[in-house]
Amino acid sequence: MIPPPHAPEPIIEDWLNRHRALLSLALHAVGVPATILGALMLPIYVGACSLKLFGVALMLFLGGFALQFLAHALEGSEPGELAALKAWWRRRNRGRSEVVAEADSTGDSVERL
């Protein structure tokens, strides 16, 4: 007997929800591998000291990211990198009290929590 399919993991479900349009999926299908290939070529560039190879790697990396951001712009969804940065920033600042500096009557700076 074949078991019923499981619900997708939250990360996969979130990714699928943000990439509904066929054009978005197509742009990501080209952009993600280009970005990864560009990033992987960096150590090769360092070893070979080739300016031409560096240019190719940089074009692949930036072009791949540009395609992905274009896909999100066309679809009206937030890129995953931006969402991850926002989530990190919220976690980082959660529960912190801001230190407020105010000048007292003598002009010295006083800090309070």
HUJOGI-V65579 format. One record per backbone hydrogen bond with DSSP energy under -1.0 kcal/mol. CO is the residue of the C=O (numbers start at 1). NH is the residue of the N-H. Records with the same first field share a line. If there is no record, write none. Layout:
BEGIN
CO: NH  NH
END
This chain:
BEGIN
9: 13
10: 14
11: 15
12: 16
13: 17
14: 18
21: 25
22: 26
23: 27
24: 28
25: 29
26: 30
27: 31
28: 32
30: 34
31: 35
32: 36
33: 37
34: 38
35: 39
36: 40
37: 41
41: 45
42: 46
43: 47
44: 48
45: 49
50: 54
51: 55
52: 56
53: 57
54: 58
55: 59
56: 60
57: 61
58: 62
59: 63
60: 64
61: 65
62: 66
63: 67
64: 68
65: 69
66: 70
67: 71
68: 72
69: 73
70: 74
71: 75
72: 76  77
79: 83
80: 84
81: 85
82: 86
83: 87
84: 88
85: 89
86: 90
87: 91
88: 92
89: 93
93: 96
100: 112
102: 110
104: 107
108: 104
110: 102
112: 100
END
